[in-house]
Amino acid sequence: MRVFISVDMEGVAGVATLDQILRGGTGYPRAQELMTAEANAAIRGAFAGGATEVVVNDSHGTMDNLLHERLDPRARLVFGAPRASCMVQGITRDDAMAVFVGYHAAAGAHGVLSHTFSSSFTELRVNGQPMSEAEVNGLYAGSLGVPVGVLTGDDQICQLAEKAFPGITAVPVKDATGYASVDTLHPQQACERIEDAVTAAVNAGEVAPLDVPDSLSLEIDFGTPLAADIAGTVPGTRRVSARTLQRDVDSVEDLLGLVMSWYYLASIASQQTAAIALRR
C-alpha cells in the first residue's frame, strides 16, 4: 500500500513570517527543520497505519526545502522545479491515499501567508469558484481515484478542507491571527497530532476521492496587467479583463499544467518590474 505526502511550509507549526519561508531569510533554516519534522511525522504515521511505500513531494517555493539527510530513510522524495504537476508530482493511481502537510489558505482569504500557487495570482477560480492549492491538488488526486485523507495547516485551511473534502481528517497546528502572525502549537505537539492522524486515516482507509466535474474552466486574476499580458501568450487563453485570464481545459492534468505555465510566465513580469525599480 503506497501513500503520497505533499509537504508545504506556510502551514507548518512555528512558521508565520516571510523571513521564514523565503530562502535567504534568517528564519528560513529553522523553518526547514520544522517542515522536515512534520514530514517525518506524516511518514511515520503512514507506515504505522500499514503503508508499505511512501512518496514525499517537497511542495514549497523552489521545491528543495526539506533536509534530505534528516528525512525518514524509508520514504522516497520528489523535489526540484519546474515540474508540470507541481505539488502533486509523483502521485499515481497506485496510491491508496494522499496526505497534505503544512497547507495554507487561498489568495485573498484570511490565513497565515495565504496565497494560491503564486504571489502573482490574486485569485484562482475553477468553474467560477475560488479555490485553494489544496482543492486544486485534491481535484488532481481525485482524477486518479486517490482520496485526500489528512490535511494539516492553520485553522483556516483546516476549516475549508473539512467542507471541501469528504471524510478528511484536518489537523490544525496553529491559529491564524493575521497574515504573518499566529498562535501555534509547540512543534513536538504538532508532530504528535500529525502522526496520530495519519496513522488512523491510513489504517481506516475509508475516505473517498473528490469528484471531478465534467467540464473545467480555469480563471485567474493577476496582480498586474503586465503579468496577464505575458501569461496571455499561451494559446487558447481568453483575456477577460485587464488582469484576468480564462481558458477551458479537458482534464485536471491540463488545468494544473496551465496553472504552472501562467505561474512561470507571470514571474517574468515580476522580474521585469523589479529590474525597472532597481534602475530608478
Secondary structure, DSSP 8 states (H G I E B T S, - for coil): -EEEEEE-STTSTT--SHHHHSTTSTTHHHHHHHHHHHHHHHHHHHHHTT-SEEEEEE-STTS--S-GGGS-TTSEEE--S--TTGGGTT--TTEEEEEEEEE---TTSSSTT--SS-TTEEEEEETTEE--HHHHHHHHHHHTT--EEEEEEEHHHHHHHHHHSTT-EEEEEEEEEETTEEEE--HHHHHHHHHHHHHHHHHH---------SSEEEEEEESSHHHHHHHTTSTT-EEEETTEEEEEESSHHHHHHHHHHHHHHHHHHHHHHHHHHHH-
